[in-house]
Amino acid sequence: MTATVPPPPVLQPGGRVLTAASDTAVPGRRGWLRSRTVAAVLAAVTVVAYLVFRTDGAADSSDAAAFRFFDSVRDWVDANRDTSPVFLYGLNYVRLGVRLLVDGVHAALTGLGFAGLVAAVAAIGAVLAGWRTGLLALGGFLAFGVLGLWEQSVDTLVLTVSAVLLSVLIGVPLGILAARVRWVGATLRPVLDVMQIMPTFAYLAPMTLLFLIGEPAAVIATMIYAVPATIRITALGIGEVSPTAVEAATALGSTRWQLLSKVRLPMARTTIALAVNQTIMLALSMVVITALIDAPGLGQNIVSALQRVNVGAAFDAGLAIVILAVVLDRITTNAARRTRVHRTDQQRRWRWIGVGVALVAAVLISVIKVNPEDLPGYSFAAPVNDLVGWIELHWYDATEGLKNGISAGVLDPIETVLVTTPWWLFVAAVAAFGTLISGWRAAVIAAPAAAGIAGLGLWQHSMQTLATVLVAIVLTMALGVAIGVFCARHDRLAAGIRPLLDAAQTMPSFVYLLPAVALFGASRFTAIVAAVIFAVPPVVRLVERGLRDVPPTVVEAALSAGSTPRQLLWKVQLPMARGGLLLAANQGIVMVLAMVVVGGLVGAGALGYDVAAGFSQRELFGQGLAAGLAIVLLGIVLDRLTQGFHHSKGPRR
Amino acid sequence: MRTLRTAAAAALIVTLTACGGATSGAGEDEPSAGAKGTVNLAINPWVGYEANAAVIAYLLEKKMGYTVEKKELKEEIAWQGFETGEVDAIVENWGHPDLKKTYIEDKKVAVEVGPTGNQGVIGWYVPQWMVDKYPDITDWKSLNKYADLFKTSESKGKGQFLAGDPSFVTNDEALVTNLKLNYTVVYSGSEAAIIKAAQQASAQTKPLLFYFYEPQWLFAKEKYVRVKLPEYKEGCDADPKKVACDYPDYVLDKIASKKFADGNSTAYQLVKNFTWTNDDQNLVSDYLTNQGMSAEQAAEKWVNEHESTWKPWIPAGS
């Protein structure tokens, strides 16, 4: 292929793409000193201003203008769903079309029958990604039958496949456009940012408003969640095609279409396969949540297990989701890896024969009628429930103390300060510190976002949520960096921990809520605990990679100069891995924010509860939607401040 | 079934394009009028409801030959399902005059199908051990005396009152204000969270004052005692901001979609005839939660043992 291999794109676990992490240029000593002085002055000014202007933190009104506006929108939609042309000729057709797609995929997958589908997936795995992956797929899909969750697993697969098909159909062309046409890329970027920051939970209410409940709404919500990854990674792949190859093809007289179809797309193939992989992973995590709007599948099992306070049953369903994720992930990543290998014609022919044989075999097997209920069944429900019951009974006093300590000692003071800060001071502080830390570009976006929160009439709740998020992110970073450092130093332990981290991240976030509630009661701290469990794995991974990317020569030099391991870590490795750490913090914040919202279901209150309540009570609809918007704005503020940090210090691409 | 639906939806798209636009209910399953089709039951998020649904579904499937689709939905969302045709019946409804007005009177997509026979009680509860230790705690007038017991990290220095799922009917904030109680309402956010809290309050003998309701399967396992609030009188809860009285008793009822009712199938008649007691429901709920049975097993056990109760529900000629 080409002589220079472009650096692999940095894929964040959330599917966000950043350009290859560039070493942050350390600013000159003097500039650093000056910005420190400015920061100190700013901090002092803010503190004084706070002390002078602090308010008594009045409670939010339940009747803000924004709420009434959203309520009136809802009423209009309700009244005009069957009369307005927007619905008659637009949205209702979208709904019908998606329903058609879902039914088609469903018919195709269930038509194969149990044996047929297992064989087909195993064959696809073997042909695309090698026989080991094929075996893994075989075992994984059989496991659904053993867990007694076959039908639900297939339903989840159907929704995921439908959403991924839509995402690829829409995302790949948009990604190509974004890479080729400058203004499209520029317009899309902020839109994609918002789509990715918006917590999954906040999607649901607007979705039911436009598309009612059921599979179509679920697929569309999933698509909105997953498609940014498709667009971003595709754009990245197309953008990275070596210009020499393009030039050579142009010189040979290729048309634009030929350039795209014969040069750019084939050369970006590997990256596009990665895009599909990320899309699948994201879609799978969202499909589970759409159970709340009547999507069938494993999500339903988890929701009903939650209602019966049955952690064990939720664990079974969660395990099935993890298995599905692992199978789909291995098939697509290994398939993507294989696209890099150059094949001779003969190998290619063999491959096609393999595909043919596998297809015929799958069709033949699908004739055999195997009832998945005949498989030996096993459920983890009882042992998991016993374990959880024991922990709940015996750990309660210790966890109670921890909760009270952190709530009273850390959370409450931060919350009080934030809530009593007048909104204009907060906006000014965001603008000032934003400019200082991340440059004026970030501040120009962050400050209006902060002002927008005030405009929504949910100031107090937003600040309470912010306090919870801040405490959660500090805990996440502390834990994540500690484990990440540990993993970077001990290869064998890292290999042991990795599958645990993978599983922890793929488990639907709902599953963590119950044990957290049992140990910590309904409280803000419960949401913090769940958020930390949810956000630590990607942070660990990013920190570990950051540390491992420190050039070995530097480490050796430090060692030969007589550094102790502690000095090596604090003076060499961590400072040099700063880029990776900041990336981890940024990613962690987005994930923590998403989870703190779900925490509204376990007593975290504030914005998360507003969203949950708006979703389940008619008269609170407007407030719920406004709270969803406030969360997005909060996310933008935090994201700009941290992501900007990373960018502003490094060379821009 | 599915392929039929696909074909039907495709045909619908074609025809609708010809004659102008698709309505929101287009492309959904036809209601199970006449022929033995599929009945879509909403499953609201509490176990008592599930018990009703389990028995109705079992009878429809095993005794009458229908197919039943169960949909796990919150109340509000389930009512929306009447409009789209995704839900045929809700088999335990707690009041909801606002929803009745919207969907029954205004939109005319749903109808009332009569009571389930269950009495619904909503109230404030404390665990049994607290009553043994502080006998006068069951009177609201002494709640302020014990407020300190209920302090938590969330209650801002006052006593904590733990409220339930956001979709439930509540007057708690108004009650705390109007009865001048030294308490903060903390929202647990879900039924699961409140049940866990109640279980822990019994297991760890920790104080807890919380919003709860009967029929509820938890009462089969642990004892909780209702705190007496000022007695409910007709109309005392008319203004939600000024409520200073206890919750009324609810007559729980069933709601069906207009299409389902108009079809007047034997399935609809069964839903209409269905009525049983709190004890019946608690028994099935107990099977479901404490004895680890699936909905089908629990319903089968109850149906086998209570033939005289359910026989009259089955419409003649089915």
HADDOCK unambig.tbl for C-alpha pairs under 7 A between the chains (distance, minus, plus):
assign (segid A and resid 81 and name CA) (segid B and resid 24 and name CA) 6.58 0.50 0.50
assign (segid A and resid 82 and name CA) (segid B and resid 23 and name CA) 4.90 0.50 0.50
assign (segid A and resid 82 and name CA) (segid B and resid 24 and name CA) 6.11 0.50 0.50
assign (segid A and resid 88 and name CA) (segid B and resid 21 and name CA) 4.26 0.50 0.50
assign (segid A and resid 88 and name CA) (segid B and resid 22 and name CA) 4.81 0.50 0.50
assign (segid A and resid 88 and name CA) (segid B and resid 23 and name CA) 5.89 0.50 0.50
assign (segid A and resid 89 and name CA) (segid B and resid 21 and name CA) 4.89 0.50 0.50
assign (segid A and resid 89 and name CA) (segid B and resid 22 and name CA) 6.53 0.50 0.50
assign (segid A and resid 92 and name CA) (segid B and resid 22 and name CA) 5.73 0.50 0.50
assign (segid A and resid 92 and name CA) (segid B and resid 23 and name CA) 6.48 0.50 0.50
assign (segid A and resid 92 and name CA) (segid B and resid 24 and name CA) 5.99 0.50 0.50
assign (segid A and resid 93 and name CA) (segid B and resid 22 and name CA) 6.39 0.50 0.50
assign (segid A and resid 96 and name CA) (segid B and resid 27 and name CA) 6.38 0.50 0.50
assign (segid A and resid 100 and name CA) (segid B and resid 6 and name CA) 5.80 0.50 0.50
assign (segid A and resid 100 and name CA) (segid B and resid 9 and name CA) 6.63 0.50 0.50
assign (segid A and resid 103 and name CA) (segid B and resid 2 and name CA) 6.34 0.50 0.50
assign (segid A and resid 103 and name CA) (segid B and resid 6 and name CA) 5.97 0.50 0.50
assign (segid A and resid 104 and name CA) (segid B and resid 6 and name CA) 6.77 0.50 0.50
assign (segid A and resid 107 and name CA) (segid B and resid 2 and name CA) 6.38 0.50 0.50
assign (segid A and resid 107 and name CA) (segid B and resid 3 and name CA) 6.34 0.50 0.50
assign (segid A and resid 213 and name CA) (segid B and resid 81 and name CA) 6.93 0.50 0.50
assign (segid A and resid 292 and name CA) (segid B and resid 73 and name CA) 6.57 0.50 0.50
assign (segid A and resid 293 and name CA) (segid B and resid 73 and name CA) 6.92 0.50 0.50
assign (segid A and resid 294 and name CA) (segid B and resid 71 and name CA) 6.26 0.50 0.50
assign (segid A and resid 294 and name CA) (segid B and resid 72 and name CA) 6.45 0.50 0.50
assign (segid A and resid 294 and name CA) (segid B and resid 73 and name CA) 6.29 0.50 0.50
assign (segid A and resid 300 and name CA) (segid B and resid 72 and name CA) 6.64 0.50 0.50
assign (segid A and resid 306 and name CA) (segid B and resid 192 and name CA) 6.03 0.50 0.50
assign (segid A and resid 307 and name CA) (segid B and resid 45 and name CA) 6.18 0.50 0.50
assign (segid A and resid 307 and name CA) (segid B and resid 46 and name CA) 6.42 0.50 0.50
assign (segid A and resid 307 and name CA) (segid B and resid 191 and name CA) 6.53 0.50 0.50
assign (segid A and resid 307 and name CA) (segid B and resid 192 and name CA) 5.26 0.50 0.50
assign (segid A and resid 308 and name CA) (segid B and resid 192 and name CA) 6.80 0.50 0.50
assign (segid A and resid 308 and name CA) (segid B and resid 289 and name CA) 6.65 0.50 0.50
assign (segid A and resid 309 and name CA) (segid B and resid 192 and name CA) 5.52 0.50 0.50
assign (segid A and resid 404 and name CA) (segid B and resid 153 and name CA) 5.57 0.50 0.50
assign (segid A and resid 407 and name CA) (segid B and resid 153 and name CA) 6.08 0.50 0.50
assign (segid A and resid 408 and name CA) (segid B and resid 153 and name CA) 6.65 0.50 0.50
assign (segid A and resid 517 and name CA) (segid B and resid 193 and name CA) 6.19 0.50 0.50
assign (segid A and resid 517 and name CA) (segid B and resid 196 and name CA) 6.89 0.50 0.50
assign (segid A and resid 518 and name CA) (segid B and resid 196 and name CA) 5.73 0.50 0.50
assign (segid A and resid 518 and name CA) (segid B and resid 197 and name CA) 6.82 0.50 0.50
assign (segid A and resid 521 and name CA) (segid B and resid 197 and name CA) 5.92 0.50 0.50
assign (segid A and resid 522 and name CA) (segid B and resid 188 and name CA) 5.25 0.50 0.50
assign (segid A and resid 522 and name CA) (segid B and resid 193 and name CA) 6.33 0.50 0.50
assign (segid A and resid 523 and name CA) (segid B and resid 154 and name CA) 6.25 0.50 0.50
assign (segid A and resid 600 and name CA) (segid B and resid 189 and name CA) 5.82 0.50 0.50
assign (segid A and resid 601 and name CA) (segid B and resid 188 and name CA) 6.63 0.50 0.50
assign (segid A and resid 601 and name CA) (segid B and resid 189 and name CA) 3.96 0.50 0.50
assign (segid A and resid 601 and name CA) (segid B and resid 190 and name CA) 5.34 0.50 0.50
assign (segid A and resid 602 and name CA) (segid B and resid 188 and name CA) 5.26 0.50 0.50
assign (segid A and resid 602 and name CA) (segid B and resid 189 and name CA) 5.15 0.50 0.50
assign (segid A and resid 602 and name CA) (segid B and resid 190 and name CA) 6.48 0.50 0.50
assign (segid A and resid 602 and name CA) (segid B and resid 193 and name CA) 5.71 0.50 0.50
assign (segid A and resid 603 and name CA) (segid B and resid 187 and name CA) 5.48 0.50 0.50
assign (segid A and resid 603 and name CA) (segid B and resid 188 and name CA) 4.07 0.50 0.50
assign (segid A and resid 603 and name CA) (segid B and resid 189 and name CA) 5.38 0.50 0.50
assign (segid A and resid 605 and name CA) (segid B and resid 187 and name CA) 6.38 0.50 0.50
assign (segid A and resid 609 and name CA) (segid B and resid 189 and name CA) 6.54 0.50 0.50
assign (segid A and resid 612 and name CA) (segid B and resid 166 and name CA) 6.86 0.50 0.50
assign (segid A and resid 613 and name CA) (segid B and resid 166 and name CA) 4.78 0.50 0.50
assign (segid A and resid 613 and name CA) (segid B and resid 167 and name CA) 6.45 0.50 0.50
assign (segid A and resid 616 and name CA) (segid B and resid 74 and name CA) 6.67 0.50 0.50
assign (segid A and resid 616 and name CA) (segid B and resid 76 and name CA) 5.65 0.50 0.50
assign (segid A and resid 616 and name CA) (segid B and resid 166 and name CA) 6.54 0.50 0.50
assign (segid A and resid 616 and name CA) (segid B and resid 167 and name CA) 4.89 0.50 0.50
assign (segid A and resid 617 and name CA) (segid B and resid 76 and name CA) 6.30 0.50 0.50
assign (segid A and resid 617 and name CA) (segid B and resid 167 and name CA) 5.53 0.50 0.50
assign (segid A and resid 618 and name CA) (segid B and resid 76 and name CA) 6.96 0.50 0.50
